[in-house]
Structures are given as structure tokens and as C-alpha cells.
Amino acid sequence: MSLIKIEQTLTQQFGKEARMFMRVGKRFIVNYEYVYSINIGKQRLVLSDLERFAYQLQVSKEALRCMKNLLTKKKV
């Protein structure tokens, strides 16, 4: 299944709540509520719930820059 279809399915299943998911580059869709850190220089995105798991993804610098900009706008 392509990421476009997954994005469509998330929107159909979750409606407005699907906004918690964001596409990161060409390879990933993540729940932005679990973004723990973004390291553009090392091309690392760390997802964590701060209790049970921490997971690192290798993501392109450009995708991380876009993600960081979007998250900064959401916090404002």
C-alpha cells in the first residue's frame, strides 16, 4: 500500500483527528505527538512516549527541516 493510500485511510478512519499524523519525506508517516527530538545534522528523528519506547528513524535533512517548521507553526 502506498503512503498516499495510507494517508487517505487515516483521514477516512480518524477524520479531523488524522491531523495528528504527518508525512515525513517519502518514507514515513508519524504521529507528531510522539516526536521527541529532531536532529537535522545527524538526520535523526526520535519518537518516544517518554516511558516505554524510543525509536530512531533516519530521515533526509530536507524532510526534517520541513517537519521542524511545521511543528514550530503548530505550537504558535
PDB file of N, CA, C and O in Angstrom:
ATOM      1  N   MET A   1       0.851  -1.173   0.000  1.00  0.00           N
ATOM      2  CA  MET A   1       0.000   0.000   0.000  1.00  0.00           C
ATOM      3  C   MET A   1       0.899   1.239   0.000  1.00  0.00           C
ATOM      4  O   MET A   1       1.866   1.303   0.758  1.00  0.00           O
ATOM      5  N   SER A   2       0.589   2.200  -0.830  1.00  0.00           N
ATOM      6  CA  SER A   2       1.400   3.417  -0.892  1.00  0.00           C
ATOM      7  C   SER A   2       1.067   4.347   0.283  1.00  0.00           C
ATOM      8  O   SER A   2       0.013   4.228   0.908  1.00  0.00           O
ATOM      9  N   LEU A   3       1.982   5.265   0.565  1.00  0.00           N
ATOM     10  CA  LEU A   3       1.748   6.209   1.654  1.00  0.00           C
ATOM     11  C   LEU A   3       0.561   7.123   1.361  1.00  0.00           C
ATOM     12  O   LEU A   3      -0.129   7.553   2.285  1.00  0.00           O
ATOM     13  N   ILE A   4       0.322   7.418   0.108  1.00  0.00           N
ATOM     14  CA  ILE A   4      -0.834   8.247  -0.245  1.00  0.00           C
ATOM     15  C   ILE A   4      -2.125   7.542   0.169  1.00  0.00           C
ATOM     16  O   ILE A   4      -3.034   8.168   0.713  1.00  0.00           O
ATOM     17  N   LYS A   5      -2.198   6.252  -0.089  1.00  0.00           N
ATOM     18  CA  LYS A   5      -3.390   5.482   0.302  1.00  0.00           C
ATOM     19  C   LYS A   5      -3.504   5.387   1.822  1.00  0.00           C
ATOM     20  O   LYS A   5      -4.606   5.440   2.368  1.00  0.00           O
ATOM     21  N   ILE A   6      -2.390   5.251   2.489  1.00  0.00           N
ATOM     22  CA  ILE A   6      -2.413   5.210   3.956  1.00  0.00           C
ATOM     23  C   ILE A   6      -2.896   6.545   4.504  1.00  0.00           C
ATOM     24  O   ILE A   6      -3.697   6.575   5.438  1.00  0.00           O
ATOM     25  N   GLU A   7      -2.418   7.652   3.935  1.00  0.00           N
ATOM     26  CA  GLU A   7      -2.888   8.972   4.364  1.00  0.00           C
ATOM     27  C   GLU A   7      -4.395   9.105   4.165  1.00  0.00           C
ATOM     28  O   GLU A   7      -5.093   9.623   5.037  1.00  0.00           O
ATOM     29  N   GLN A   8      -4.894   8.645   3.039  1.00  0.00           N
ATOM     30  CA  GLN A   8      -6.331   8.698   2.762  1.00  0.00           C
ATOM     31  C   GLN A   8      -7.105   7.841   3.756  1.00  0.00           C
ATOM     32  O   GLN A   8      -8.159   8.250   4.245  1.00  0.00           O
ATOM     33  N   THR A   9      -6.589   6.666   4.051  1.00  0.00           N
ATOM     34  CA  THR A   9      -7.243   5.765   5.005  1.00  0.00           C
ATOM     35  C   THR A   9      -7.274   6.381   6.401  1.00  0.00           C
ATOM     36  O   THR A   9      -8.287   6.296   7.096  1.00  0.00           O
ATOM     37  N   LEU A  10      -6.168   7.002   6.813  1.00  0.00           N
ATOM     38  CA  LEU A  10      -6.134   7.667   8.117  1.00  0.00           C
ATOM     39  C   LEU A  10      -7.192   8.766   8.188  1.00  0.00           C
ATOM     40  O   LEU A  10      -7.884   8.902   9.197  1.00  0.00           O
ATOM     41  N   THR A  11      -7.314   9.543   7.126  1.00  0.00           N
ATOM     42  CA  THR A  11      -8.302  10.620   7.087  1.00  0.00           C
ATOM     43  C   THR A  11      -9.716  10.053   7.168  1.00  0.00           C
ATOM     44  O   THR A  11     -10.568  10.596   7.871  1.00  0.00           O
ATOM     45  N   GLN A  12      -9.962   8.966   6.448  1.00  0.00           N
ATOM     46  CA  GLN A  12     -11.288   8.342   6.485  1.00  0.00           C
ATOM     47  C   GLN A  12     -11.601   7.762   7.866  1.00  0.00           C
ATOM     48  O   GLN A  12     -12.725   7.884   8.354  1.00  0.00           O
ATOM     49  N   GLN A  13     -10.609   7.136   8.488  1.00  0.00           N
ATOM     50  CA  GLN A  13     -10.819   6.473   9.772  1.00  0.00           C
ATOM     51  C   GLN A  13     -10.886   7.446  10.951  1.00  0.00           C
ATOM     52  O   GLN A  13     -11.690   7.266  11.865  1.00  0.00           O
ATOM     53  N   PHE A  14     -10.035   8.481  10.923  1.00  0.00           N
ATOM     54  CA  PHE A  14      -9.913   9.367  12.072  1.00  0.00           C
ATOM     55  C   PHE A  14     -10.547  10.737  11.879  1.00  0.00           C
ATOM     56  O   PHE A  14     -10.712  11.478  12.848  1.00  0.00           O
ATOM     57  N   GLY A  15     -10.903  11.084  10.657  1.00  0.00           N
ATOM     58  CA  GLY A  15     -11.491  12.401  10.407  1.00  0.00           C
ATOM     59  C   GLY A  15     -10.529  13.510  10.792  1.00  0.00           C
ATOM     60  O   GLY A  15      -9.369  13.497  10.380  1.00  0.00           O
ATOM     61  N   LYS A  16     -10.998  14.469  11.578  1.00  0.00           N
ATOM     62  CA  LYS A  16     -10.167  15.611  11.981  1.00  0.00           C
ATOM     63  C   LYS A  16      -8.980  15.187  12.841  1.00  0.00           C
ATOM     64  O   LYS A  16      -7.943  15.849  12.836  1.00  0.00           O
ATOM     65  N   GLU A  17      -9.126  14.099  13.570  1.00  0.00           N
ATOM     66  CA  GLU A  17      -8.031  13.618  14.419  1.00  0.00           C
ATOM     67  C   GLU A  17      -6.852  13.102  13.606  1.00  0.00           C
ATOM     68  O   GLU A  17      -5.770  12.905  14.158  1.00  0.00           O
ATOM     69  N   ALA A  18      -7.034  12.880  12.319  1.00  0.00           N
ATOM     70  CA  ALA A  18      -5.936  12.419  11.464  1.00  0.00           C
ATOM     71  C   ALA A  18      -4.849  13.475  11.348  1.00  0.00           C
ATOM     72  O   ALA A  18      -3.749  13.190  10.876  1.00  0.00           O
ATOM     73  N   ARG A  19      -5.156  14.697  11.778  1.00  0.00           N
ATOM     74  CA  ARG A  19      -4.144  15.757  11.728  1.00  0.00           C
ATOM     75  C   ARG A  19      -2.967  15.482  12.658  1.00  0.00           C
ATOM     76  O   ARG A  19      -1.923  16.124  12.538  1.00  0.00           O
ATOM     77  N   MET A  20      -3.119  14.542  13.579  1.00  0.00           N
ATOM     78  CA  MET A  20      -2.001  14.206  14.471  1.00  0.00           C
ATOM     79  C   MET A  20      -0.907  13.439  13.728  1.00  0.00           C
ATOM     80  O   MET A  20       0.213  13.307  14.221  1.00  0.00           O
ATOM     81  N   PHE A  21      -1.241  12.936  12.544  1.00  0.00           N
ATOM     82  CA  PHE A  21      -0.268  12.228  11.725  1.00  0.00           C
ATOM     83  C   PHE A  21       0.293  13.158  10.666  1.00  0.00           C
ATOM     84  O   PHE A  21      -0.431  13.955  10.069  1.00  0.00           O
ATOM     85  N   MET A  22       1.576  13.043  10.446  1.00  0.00           N
ATOM     86  CA  MET A  22       2.194  13.861   9.413  1.00  0.00           C
ATOM     87  C   MET A  22       3.163  13.033   8.600  1.00  0.00           C
ATOM     88  O   MET A  22       3.836  12.137   9.110  1.00  0.00           O
ATOM     89  N   ARG A  23       3.215  13.351   7.343  1.00  0.00           N
ATOM     90  CA  ARG A  23       4.139  12.661   6.447  1.00  0.00           C
ATOM     91  C   ARG A  23       5.507  13.298   6.595  1.00  0.00           C
ATOM     92  O   ARG A  23       5.647  14.521   6.622  1.00  0.00           O
ATOM     93  N   VAL A  24       6.509  12.445   6.689  1.00  0.00           N
ATOM     94  CA  VAL A  24       7.892  12.905   6.820  1.00  0.00           C
ATOM     95  C   VAL A  24       8.667  12.333   5.645  1.00  0.00           C
ATOM     96  O   VAL A  24       9.013  11.152   5.629  1.00  0.00           O
ATOM     97  N   GLY A  25       8.931  13.173   4.674  1.00  0.00           N
ATOM     98  CA  GLY A  25       9.651  12.721   3.491  1.00  0.00           C
ATOM     99  C   GLY A  25       8.833  11.741   2.673  1.00  0.00           C
ATOM    100  O   GLY A  25       7.602  11.772   2.676  1.00  0.00           O
ATOM    101  N   LYS A  26       9.539  10.875   1.977  1.00  0.00           N
ATOM    102  CA  LYS A  26       8.888   9.922   1.081  1.00  0.00           C
ATOM    103  C   LYS A  26       8.593   8.580   1.737  1.00  0.00           C
ATOM    104  O   LYS A  26       7.935   7.725   1.144  1.00  0.00           O
ATOM    105  N   ARG A  27       9.085   8.393   2.975  1.00  0.00           N
ATOM    106  CA  ARG A  27       9.046   7.046   3.542  1.00  0.00           C
ATOM    107  C   ARG A  27       8.209   6.860   4.802  1.00  0.00           C
ATOM    108  O   ARG A  27       7.867   5.728   5.145  1.00  0.00           O
ATOM    109  N   PHE A  28       7.870   7.943   5.500  1.00  0.00           N
ATOM    110  CA  PHE A  28       7.270   7.773   6.823  1.00  0.00           C
ATOM    111  C   PHE A  28       6.026   8.626   7.034  1.00  0.00           C
ATOM    112  O   PHE A  28       5.894   9.715   6.476  1.00  0.00           O
ATOM    113  N   ILE A  29       5.123   8.108   7.849  1.00  0.00           N
ATOM    114  CA  ILE A  29       4.020   8.859   8.421  1.00  0.00           C
ATOM    115  C   ILE A  29       4.149   8.653   9.924  1.00  0.00           C
ATOM    116  O   ILE A  29       4.199   7.515  10.391  1.00  0.00           O
ATOM    117  N   VAL A  30       4.202   9.735  10.681  1.00  0.00           N
ATOM    118  CA  VAL A  30       4.390   9.618  12.130  1.00  0.00           C
ATOM    119  C   VAL A  30       3.318  10.415  12.866  1.00  0.00           C
ATOM    120  O   VAL A  30       2.735  11.354  12.324  1.00  0.00           O
ATOM    121  N   ASN A  31       3.078  10.024  14.093  1.00  0.00           N
ATOM    122  CA  ASN A  31       2.212  10.762  14.990  1.00  0.00           C
ATOM    123  C   ASN A  31       3.082  11.836  15.629  1.00  0.00           C
ATOM    124  O   ASN A  31       4.000  11.524  16.387  1.00  0.00           O
ATOM    125  N   TYR A  32       2.796  13.102  15.326  1.00  0.00           N
ATOM    126  CA  TYR A  32       3.692  14.156  15.790  1.00  0.00           C
ATOM    127  C   TYR A  32       3.687  14.304  17.310  1.00  0.00           C
ATOM    128  O   TYR A  32       4.594  14.924  17.866  1.00  0.00           O
ATOM    129  N   GLU A  33       2.692  13.753  17.990  1.00  0.00           N
ATOM    130  CA  GLU A  33       2.665  13.819  19.452  1.00  0.00           C
ATOM    131  C   GLU A  33       3.789  13.000  20.089  1.00  0.00           C
ATOM    132  O   GLU A  33       4.104  13.191  21.264  1.00  0.00           O
ATOM    133  N   TYR A  34       4.398  12.088  19.319  1.00  0.00           N
ATOM    134  CA  TYR A  34       5.480  11.260  19.827  1.00  0.00           C
ATOM    135  C   TYR A  34       6.862  11.733  19.383  1.00  0.00           C
ATOM    136  O   TYR A  34       7.858  11.058  19.646  1.00  0.00           O
ATOM    137  N   VAL A  35       6.934  12.867  18.723  1.00  0.00           N
ATOM    138  CA  VAL A  35       8.237  13.380  18.301  1.00  0.00           C
ATOM    139  C   VAL A  35       8.976  13.857  19.543  1.00  0.00           C
ATOM    140  O   VAL A  35       8.538  14.777  20.234  1.00  0.00           O
ATOM    141  N   TYR A  36      10.087  13.222  19.806  1.00  0.00           N
ATOM    142  CA  TYR A  36      10.898  13.558  20.976  1.00  0.00           C
ATOM    143  C   TYR A  36      12.022  14.513  20.593  1.00  0.00           C
ATOM    144  O   TYR A  36      12.266  15.501  21.286  1.00  0.00           O
ATOM    145  N   SER A  37      12.708  14.217  19.487  1.00  0.00           N
ATOM    146  CA  SER A  37      13.778  15.114  19.052  1.00  0.00           C
ATOM    147  C   SER A  37      13.981  15.012  17.544  1.00  0.00           C
ATOM    148  O   SER A  37      13.718  13.990  16.911  1.00  0.00           O
ATOM    149  N   ILE A  38      14.463  16.131  17.008  1.00  0.00           N
ATOM    150  CA  ILE A  38      14.798  16.218  15.591  1.00  0.00           C
ATOM    151  C   ILE A  38      16.231  16.708  15.512  1.00  0.00           C
ATOM    152  O   ILE A  38      16.546  17.803  15.978  1.00  0.00           O
ATOM    153  N   ASN A  39      17.101  15.896  14.922  1.00  0.00           N
ATOM    154  CA  ASN A  39      18.497  16.279  14.743  1.00  0.00           C
ATOM    155  C   ASN A  39      18.763  16.321  13.246  1.00  0.00           C
ATOM    156  O   ASN A  39      18.987  15.290  12.611  1.00  0.00           O
ATOM    157  N   ILE A  40      18.736  17.523  12.696  1.00  0.00           N
ATOM    158  CA  ILE A  40      18.896  17.686  11.255  1.00  0.00           C
ATOM    159  C   ILE A  40      20.301  17.284  10.817  1.00  0.00           C
ATOM    160  O   ILE A  40      20.462  16.623   9.791  1.00  0.00           O
ATOM    161  N   GLY A  41      21.311  17.672  11.576  1.00  0.00           N
ATOM    162  CA  GLY A  41      22.694  17.363  11.223  1.00  0.00           C
ATOM    163  C   GLY A  41      22.974  15.874  11.110  1.00  0.00           C
ATOM    164  O   GLY A  41      23.677  15.434  10.200  1.00  0.00           O
ATOM    165  N   LYS A  42      22.422  15.099  12.040  1.00  0.00           N
ATOM    166  CA  LYS A  42      22.632  13.641  12.030  1.00  0.00           C
ATOM    167  C   LYS A  42      21.532  12.901  11.283  1.00  0.00           C
ATOM    168  O   LYS A  42      21.558  11.675  11.185  1.00  0.00           O
ATOM    169  N   GLN A  43      20.564  13.647  10.757  1.00  0.00           N
ATOM    170  CA  GLN A  43      19.445  13.079  10.008  1.00  0.00           C
ATOM    171  C   GLN A  43      18.678  12.055  10.846  1.00  0.00           C
ATOM    172  O   GLN A  43      18.358  10.967  10.368  1.00  0.00           O
ATOM    173  N   ARG A  44      18.387  12.411  12.093  1.00  0.00           N
ATOM    174  CA  ARG A  44      17.702  11.503  13.015  1.00  0.00           C
ATOM    175  C   ARG A  44      16.416  12.131  13.543  1.00  0.00           C
ATOM    176  O   ARG A  44      16.377  13.299  13.929  1.00  0.00           O
ATOM    177  N   LEU A  45      15.386  11.327  13.544  1.00  0.00           N
ATOM    178  CA  LEU A  45      14.121  11.674  14.176  1.00  0.00           C
ATOM    179  C   LEU A  45      13.896  10.637  15.262  1.00  0.00           C
ATOM    180  O   LEU A  45      13.902   9.436  14.992  1.00  0.00           O
ATOM    181  N   VAL A  46      13.698  11.096  16.484  1.00  0.00           N
ATOM    182  CA  VAL A  46      13.461  10.171  17.593  1.00  0.00           C
ATOM    183  C   VAL A  46      12.014  10.321  18.035  1.00  0.00           C
ATOM    184  O   VAL A  46      11.545  11.418  18.341  1.00  0.00           O
ATOM    185  N   LEU A  47      11.321   9.192  18.061  1.00  0.00           N
ATOM    186  CA  LEU A  47       9.945   9.126  18.543  1.00  0.00           C
ATOM    187  C   LEU A  47       9.961   8.427  19.893  1.00  0.00           C
ATOM    188  O   LEU A  47      10.645   7.418  20.065  1.00  0.00           O
ATOM    189  N   SER A  48       9.211   8.958  20.848  1.00  0.00           N
ATOM    190  CA  SER A  48       9.194   8.336  22.171  1.00  0.00           C
ATOM    191  C   SER A  48       7.912   8.694  22.906  1.00  0.00           C
ATOM    192  O   SER A  48       7.327   9.753  22.676  1.00  0.00           O
ATOM    193  N   ASP A  49       7.480   7.802  23.793  1.00  0.00           N
ATOM    194  CA  ASP A  49       6.361   8.107  24.683  1.00  0.00           C
ATOM    195  C   ASP A  49       6.881   8.508  26.071  1.00  0.00           C
ATOM    196  O   ASP A  49       6.094   8.713  26.996  1.00  0.00           O
ATOM    197  N   LEU A  50       8.196   8.618  26.208  1.00  0.00           N
ATOM    198  CA  LEU A  50       8.895   9.013  27.435  1.00  0.00           C
ATOM    199  C   LEU A  50       8.788   7.981  28.554  1.00  0.00           C
ATOM    200  O   LEU A  50       9.210   8.250  29.679  1.00  0.00           O
ATOM    201  N   GLU A  51       8.236   6.816  28.268  1.00  0.00           N
ATOM    202  CA  GLU A  51       8.127   5.784  29.290  1.00  0.00           C
ATOM    203  C   GLU A  51       8.601   4.418  28.811  1.00  0.00           C
ATOM    204  O   GLU A  51       9.474   3.804  29.425  1.00  0.00           O
ATOM    205  N   ARG A  52       8.011   3.939  27.695  1.00  0.00           N
ATOM    206  CA  ARG A  52       8.273   2.565  27.293  1.00  0.00           C
ATOM    207  C   ARG A  52       9.096   2.423  26.025  1.00  0.00           C
ATOM    208  O   ARG A  52       9.765   1.406  25.842  1.00  0.00           O
ATOM    209  N   PHE A  53       9.066   3.407  25.153  1.00  0.00           N
ATOM    210  CA  PHE A  53       9.778   3.202  23.901  1.00  0.00           C
ATOM    211  C   PHE A  53      10.439   4.481  23.399  1.00  0.00           C
ATOM    212  O   PHE A  53       9.992   5.594  23.675  1.00  0.00           O
ATOM    213  N   ALA A  54      11.501   4.280  22.665  1.00  0.00           N
ATOM    214  CA  ALA A  54      12.163   5.339  21.905  1.00  0.00           C
ATOM    215  C   ALA A  54      12.623   4.681  20.616  1.00  0.00           C
ATOM    216  O   ALA A  54      13.286   3.644  20.637  1.00  0.00           O
ATOM    217  N   TYR A  55      12.272   5.281  19.512  1.00  0.00           N
ATOM    218  CA  TYR A  55      12.585   4.698  18.215  1.00  0.00           C
ATOM    219  C   TYR A  55      13.206   5.756  17.329  1.00  0.00           C
ATOM    220  O   TYR A  55      12.669   6.856  17.199  1.00  0.00           O
ATOM    221  N   GLN A  56      14.337   5.429  16.715  1.00  0.00           N
ATOM    222  CA  GLN A  56      15.041   6.372  15.840  1.00  0.00           C
ATOM    223  C   GLN A  56      14.787   6.033  14.381  1.00  0.00           C
ATOM    224  O   GLN A  56      14.787   4.871  13.976  1.00  0.00           O
ATOM    225  N   LEU A  57      14.571   7.086  13.608  1.00  0.00           N
ATOM    226  CA  LEU A  57      14.418   6.939  12.165  1.00  0.00           C
ATOM    227  C   LEU A  57      15.473   7.789  11.478  1.00  0.00           C
ATOM    228  O   LEU A  57      15.776   8.896  11.924  1.00  0.00           O
ATOM    229  N   GLN A  58      16.023   7.277  10.407  1.00  0.00           N
ATOM    230  CA  GLN A  58      16.928   8.073   9.592  1.00  0.00           C
ATOM    231  C   GLN A  58      16.088   8.734   8.505  1.00  0.00           C
ATOM    232  O   GLN A  58      15.442   8.059   7.704  1.00  0.00           O
ATOM    233  N   VAL A  59      16.108  10.060   8.491  1.00  0.00           N
ATOM    234  CA  VAL A  59      15.257  10.845   7.605  1.00  0.00           C
ATOM    235  C   VAL A  59      16.121  11.904   6.923  1.00  0.00           C
ATOM    236  O   VAL A  59      17.097  12.380   7.502  1.00  0.00           O
ATOM    237  N   SER A  60      15.767  12.264   5.711  1.00  0.00           N
ATOM    238  CA  SER A  60      16.546  13.265   4.983  1.00  0.00           C
ATOM    239  C   SER A  60      16.525  14.614   5.706  1.00  0.00           C
ATOM    240  O   SER A  60      15.575  14.939   6.418  1.00  0.00           O
ATOM    241  N   LYS A  61      17.580  15.377   5.509  1.00  0.00           N
ATOM    242  CA  LYS A  61      17.676  16.698   6.137  1.00  0.00           C
ATOM    243  C   LYS A  61      16.523  17.600   5.715  1.00  0.00           C
ATOM    244  O   LYS A  61      15.948  18.310   6.539  1.00  0.00           O
ATOM    245  N   GLU A  62      16.190  17.569   4.436  1.00  0.00           N
ATOM    246  CA  GLU A  62      15.113  18.419   3.928  1.00  0.00           C
ATOM    247  C   GLU A  62      13.781  18.059   4.587  1.00  0.00           C
ATOM    248  O   GLU A  62      13.025  18.948   4.979  1.00  0.00           O
ATOM    249  N   ALA A  63      13.495  16.782   4.708  1.00  0.00           N
ATOM    250  CA  ALA A  63      12.248  16.343   5.342  1.00  0.00           C
ATOM    251  C   ALA A  63      12.213  16.768   6.815  1.00  0.00           C
ATOM    252  O   ALA A  63      11.167  17.178   7.319  1.00  0.00           O
ATOM    253  N   LEU A  64      13.345  16.671   7.496  1.00  0.00           N
ATOM    254  CA  LEU A  64      13.404  17.091   8.900  1.00  0.00           C
ATOM    255  C   LEU A  64      13.228  18.593   9.038  1.00  0.00           C
ATOM    256  O   LEU A  64      12.569  19.054   9.970  1.00  0.00           O
ATOM    257  N   ARG A  65      13.805  19.361   8.125  1.00  0.00           N
ATOM    258  CA  ARG A  65      13.620  20.819   8.154  1.00  0.00           C
ATOM    259  C   ARG A  65      12.142  21.178   7.994  1.00  0.00           C
ATOM    260  O   ARG A  65      11.613  22.012   8.729  1.00  0.00           O
ATOM    261  N   CYS A  66      11.494  20.547   7.038  1.00  0.00           N
ATOM    262  CA  CYS A  66      10.060  20.792   6.806  1.00  0.00           C
ATOM    263  C   CYS A  66       9.247  20.418   8.036  1.00  0.00           C
ATOM    264  O   CYS A  66       8.349  21.152   8.449  1.00  0.00           O
ATOM    265  N   MET A  67       9.574  19.266   8.617  1.00  0.00           N
ATOM    266  CA  MET A  67       8.852  18.813   9.802  1.00  0.00           C
ATOM    267  C   MET A  67       9.032  19.786  10.961  1.00  0.00           C
ATOM    268  O   MET A  67       8.070  20.128  11.649  1.00  0.00           O
ATOM    269  N   LYS A  68      10.247  20.221  11.170  1.00  0.00           N
ATOM    270  CA  LYS A  68      10.535  21.153  12.260  1.00  0.00           C
ATOM    271  C   LYS A  68       9.767  22.458  12.063  1.00  0.00           C
ATOM    272  O   LYS A  68       9.219  23.009  13.018  1.00  0.00           O
ATOM    273  N   ASN A  69       9.728  22.951  10.833  1.00  0.00           N
ATOM    274  CA  ASN A  69       8.969  24.172  10.541  1.00  0.00           C
ATOM    275  C   ASN A  69       7.483  23.982  10.820  1.00  0.00           C
ATOM    276  O   ASN A  69       6.850  24.851  11.421  1.00  0.00           O
ATOM    277  N   LEU A  70       6.924  22.857  10.391  1.00  0.00           N
ATOM    278  CA  LEU A  70       5.505  22.592  10.639  1.00  0.00           C
ATOM    279  C   LEU A  70       5.192  22.482  12.125  1.00  0.00           C
ATOM    280  O   LEU A  70       4.186  23.016  12.592  1.00  0.00           O
ATOM    281  N   LEU A  71       6.042  21.800  12.857  1.00  0.00           N
ATOM    282  CA  LEU A  71       5.819  21.654  14.302  1.00  0.00           C
ATOM    283  C   LEU A  71       5.950  22.984  15.022  1.00  0.00           C
ATOM    284  O   LEU A  71       5.227  23.237  15.986  1.00  0.00           O
ATOM    285  N   THR A  72       6.853  23.832  14.575  1.00  0.00           N
ATOM    286  CA  THR A  72       7.009  25.152  15.178  1.00  0.00           C
ATOM    287  C   THR A  72       5.749  25.972  14.943  1.00  0.00           C
ATOM    288  O   THR A  72       5.296  26.679  15.843  1.00  0.00           O
ATOM    289  N   LYS A  73       5.181  25.888  13.753  1.00  0.00           N
ATOM    290  CA  LYS A  73       3.948  26.612  13.443  1.00  0.00           C
ATOM    291  C   LYS A  73       2.772  26.088  14.266  1.00  0.00           C
ATOM    292  O   LYS A  73       1.910  26.871  14.665  1.00  0.00           O
ATOM    293  N   LYS A  74       2.719  24.779  14.528  1.00  0.00           N
ATOM    294  CA  LYS A  74       1.617  24.204  15.302  1.00  0.00           C
ATOM    295  C   LYS A  74       1.649  24.683  16.748  1.00  0.00           C
ATOM    296  O   LYS A  74       0.601  24.833  17.377  1.00  0.00           O
ATOM    297  N   LYS A  75       2.841  24.922  17.276  1.00  0.00           N
ATOM    298  CA  LYS A  75       2.978  25.338  18.672  1.00  0.00           C
ATOM    299  C   LYS A  75       2.615  26.802  18.865  1.00  0.00           C
ATOM    300  O   LYS A  75       2.305  27.215  19.982  1.00  0.00           O
ATOM    301  N   VAL A  76       2.649  27.585  17.811  1.00  0.00           N
ATOM    302  CA  VAL A  76       2.367  29.023  17.911  1.00  0.00           C
ATOM    303  C   VAL A  76       0.896  29.272  17.977  1.00  0.00           C
ATOM    304  O   VAL A  76       0.469  30.423  18.064  1.00  0.00           O
TER     305      VAL A  76
END
